[in-house]
Amino acid sequence: MSKQKARTPSNQLTGIYKSESIRDVAESLNITNLSDSVASALASDVEYRIHQVVEEAARFMRHARRTTLTTSDIDQALRVLNIEPLYGHFPHNPPTFRRALPFPQFPTAGTVYFVEDEEIDFDRVLREEKITLPKGVSWNAHWLAVEGVQPLIPENPPAIPKDVDVEMNGRSPGRPGSSTFPSADRPSSSSAGKKQPQQLVKQVLSRELQLYYTRLTTALLPTGTPDDAKRVAALVSLRNDAGLQALLPYLVRWVGEGVVNALKGGVQSESEAKTLGVLLDVIGAILDNNTLFVEPYLHQLLPPVLSTLLHSTLPPSHAAHLRTTASQILSHLLTQHSTTYPSLSPRIMKTLLLALISDGKSKGTREGAIRGLMGVGKEAIRKGLVEGGGAKVVGNELTMGETGSIVDSVMAAFQVLHPASSTPVPLDKNSQDDSDVVAQLRDTLGDFFARKLLHDGAWARGVITGSQEESP
Amino acid sequence: MSVPTPAVSTPAEGDSPAPSTAPPPADPSSNVAQGERLVLEYLRSRGFKTAEQAFLSSIEAGTEGKDKESAAPSSSNTVTSEELVKNIAVFASKPNKPAENALSESSSVVSELGTMGNPANIQNLIASISSLGAEEVLRLDPTDKQEGFKELEAWVDGSLDMYRPEFRPILFPIFCHFYLDLIQQGFKEAALRFFSEYSGSLAPVHNPTLHHLSALLLPTHVEKDELAQRFRNEKYTVRMSRSGVDLLVGWLTEGMGGEAPGSGEGFSGEKGKRGRLAVMRVVNNHLKFDVTASPSTSVSATSWEESTGLLSSLIPQSSGSSVGDAHTFNLSKGELKLGPAPISEELRAETERQLREHAMMDRDPAAQYDAYIRPATIPGVVSPTFSDLLPHPPSFRTVDVRREVEKVRDARKRIRLEPSALANAANPGQALAARARALPSVCAYTLHDVGEGVPCCSFSQDSSLMAAGFAESYIRLWSLKGEKLKGYRSDFQPSSIHNTASLRKVREKGGSTTRKLIGHSGPVYSVSFDPVGGSATPPRYLLSSSADATTRLWSLDTMTNVVAYRGHQNPVWDVQWSPMGIYFATASRDRTARLWSTDRTSALRVYAGHLSDVDCVRFHPNSLYLATGSSDRTARLWDVQRGSCVRVFIGHQGVVSTIAFSPDGRYLASAGEDLAINLWDLGSGKRIKKMTGHTASIYSLAFSGESSLLVSGSADWTVRCWDVKAAGGLPSKVKENGVNGVTTNGDTHSEGPSHRESESNNETTDLLSTFPTKRTPIINVQFTPRNLCLVAGPYLNPEIR
């Protein structure tokens, strides 16, 4: 409250105390026949006395270096005016005035305010309420100005550009030739001051980077626009351009949110699938860019990739492509970073195996897991499909003679494990040797995939032996 | 103005309302006496007391000095009925009849107006008719005041730009008197209407007074209220140029002279005339014109502040002779001894010896022992001698020497702040460097969780201690160096103390870096560390003043209250040590400031004269003088020993909340609730400049060591730096064009806030820098001896309240 400015005397200041109030008081004292003139004269007098007290109290307020009048000021004022103070009002808990419900029978009564008098149950207070002592007064010191320049520290308010303007106005007339002075004077403070409010969003981004970011994201998405050239250009830029490190956290977050949004929608439509594709491309591009230091953000990049990979229902037209891309990215990521980030591949493996083996997963998830394992490498396939019994689990879920992408992917995985021979020699059921292999095959891979491998003895052996070599 | 009176009556003649209701003049060829009687009767019946009185005096004047007033129609022996009608009209509207000739030579207007209506016989006559008159007055239509003020305001606003700032100040007293008149005559409703209608334009400048007056609602209030009585009994001084007075008188008599086209129509009617008459009554009875010879264009926009108001009681009446304005009073008090206080030769010699030793030890060729330069005397400033000083012990102590030595070191190591360098810096690079040289480093101490409030805070000169007085009646002391503050145990035998070692044994164990001093029974409004140790040693005593009307002395060795000084009857607002210790001064709500010595429990001197609370008190650096700032909107300078007022500084439009002396002893800065800081020249008592820019109360002021920079702390959560030496003034782009400049400035002061373009308008050009804080009103601003600025304030948590 700045007194000088805010308060303009108006007729509100006079005649606040109504003669009706006097009459009310009189009635409460059993004086019913108070004449109008007396009442209004008394009201005027009461108002004058109140003004007197308030004026006196304002002095105490001023000397207390406050700008709010408190009950203690009134108290002090009454004391020096030799009036008995009003007891029971403490500045510590200023009374809150509540508005009473309107009286329908007296529409003229106007609004009535009252002080709420809370009833306190001592038992409850003693039992429950912990009286906390206020933390005593403390101080801290900071530099408000160092040689005339206000440092930008949290203790100081952010510089207001207007202030600089004001100074400019204030100065320039008196000082010819120094028009550049105020701006040159604290450029850092003014520019930083403008950014301060946005600090939470973009801390150190230059304008150019911010612009680049918006351009990039708008070029990449939405996929509805047929502007593929732009998208490709954006990806190329992301793949090759240097100096984007500062943007990385924002891009990573953008990708993560994009994937989550796309997957949340169920990925039924083409466009969402396309979006996912683009986002995977972006991740790929980020990983491809040699100038970026991605490692700190890997833990943020993995969820989108794995989610895409293992999502149960991708649209059939794009499913294979998306899963393949995701697995490629995974493989790329692992080859690049598994050396510096040793716990990376075990973590990924664990996720994939869980998706492959555990019950109740959809085919899509299983397929994704298999493709992921392919991306991770030969050992992973062996561990997952053969030793972990992944093939068996998948096979059991399939009906005999069924084909589909999942079967293809398993077969492709076997291909990776051991290349199929160009001239397949089927296993001979009669041969003792071969029948052992067949039994083993059925044992480890289950009926479905054993049957698939029966026609190529060398391949089957390769798949099995590889596992045998590992198993001891 | 066009003088010949009969010509006036053209409007009056046009519809001649006044005479038409009057009894027709019976005998046109009657002699003067009869005509006069008729006029008197008429005037009496109309209730024109003043006019009547004026008329009577004019008759006197006419008979006494016929030669002088040869042209006055009232002195002509024969009048035709028509002429009589005209004359009546003139009288009705113009009671200062005798002056009408003199009005042409405006310089004598004032004296004429002043002397008028005082002769004893007229007084008797008035007394005899007063009972009748009072009734007449009551029957008066209160609207004449409304009308009059409206016309006056229209006239002032319509007057030439060059005169407007001059005329503006007269609106306020007339407004006040009209309001008081209406209240006193019982027209409460009319008074309220009048107030609400016309207070708006006056509010920006006179808000506190208006607010006070608005509370007066009954005739008894007017009789009891102090301010109202001052309005009634004292003359409100208004400074005006000669031509300004001419124009005003011209308008009052003729309803012409610069009013806006169309606005003068009311004056042709009865209503307008009566309104004008009401204005004139106030002008005659309650206004005093201080006519300056200078043309109005050369008067700066704010100069009216110094010479306008109920001045007569503010200026101390010395030896019976009444002195009209502050300037003459200040001149009459002669020269002041503003130079630095002398140092005894022994102390000086010892200090020099010590300095020499230090220089030897430090092996610092730069630190010459002769760096102990005797303070350069500024030409024109008289330095006091030993006999002028307050009595002090003749011998010096070790602490004195250490203080003096430290003073020299401080002076050498002080950061020089030269705001003047800013003005000379041409290119930005230089400017940056100059800025660093010109502006101080400010260290802010923010108090958290202060609860009820912290009215005061102070740092010791060696910056080792900070003390804050709280609304909860206690004082808290902090060691800024992180040392533990220990008192003494209370359970020791004095007989067991033999040396410092045994004394150290009875010190308290433990302790913390903060300490609560409890003793007061009301909010603590001021604390002051004793200055004896200077910046060399920590202070040993602390003074505090409180709402419980006591001042207390605390020993910082024992951390206990040593003495309570009682004498004031009311809250003590401020306490301040004299620059050399031993003595201190207090300022109280009981309208006095007092001088005390620490070894006596009763006051040595009482400085009485302020008309309202004494809000702050400061010692002049050489301890010869004491400055006080008061709620009566003045600051005064007192001779400490004689107890007499030697300077009065009038110009603030609000309570003077804080003051500060410049270390060189030549200037006084005062800050008021009018959000302005005024800089005064002590020698002449004149205002050097007015610095504005703060947007809330200013709580503290401090000069830098070289007296070149002023820092202010305020409730608007800012610390501002001001260039003391710069010319200042408002940054109007038309500054070079005097006429326009004055106009814009005048508007800033007289029109509502909505008329202002923005707050920045308000900042004078000598504002070097503004350092905002986070919700921290700055209650104390101080410079260390090495020119580091320390500020303190409580952080206001936005969640509370």
Interface residues (C-beta under 8 A of the other chain):
Chain A: S2 K3 Q4 K5 R7 T8 P9 S10 N11 L13 T14 G15 S40 A41 S44 D45 E47 Y48 H51 Q52 E55 R59 F60 R62 H63 A64 R65 R66 T67 T68 T70 S72 Q76 V80 P91 H92 P94 P134 K135 G136 V137 S138 W139 N140 A141 H142 W143 L144 A145 V146 E147 G148 V149 Q150 E155 N156 P157 I160 D163 D165 V166 E167 N169 G170 R171 P173 G174 R175 G177 S178 T180 F181 A184 D185
Chain B: K188 L192 R193 F195 S196 S199 G200 A203 N207 L210 H211 H212 S214 A215 L216 L217 L218 T220 H221 L422 A423 A425 A426 P428 G429 A431 L432 R435 A436 R437 A438 L439 P440 S441 V442 C443 A444 Y445 T446 L447 H448 D449 V450 G451 E452 G453 V454 P455 C456 M466 A468 F470 A471 R476 W478 L480 T514 G522 P523 Y525 A547 N570 P571 W573 R589 D613 D615 S631 G654 V655 S657 E673 D674 L675 T695 A696 S697 Y699 A715 D716 V719 C721 A726 A727 P731 K733 K735 G752 P753 S760 E763 T764 T765 L767 L768 S769 T770 F771 P772 T773 K774 P777 I779 C789 V791 A792 R801
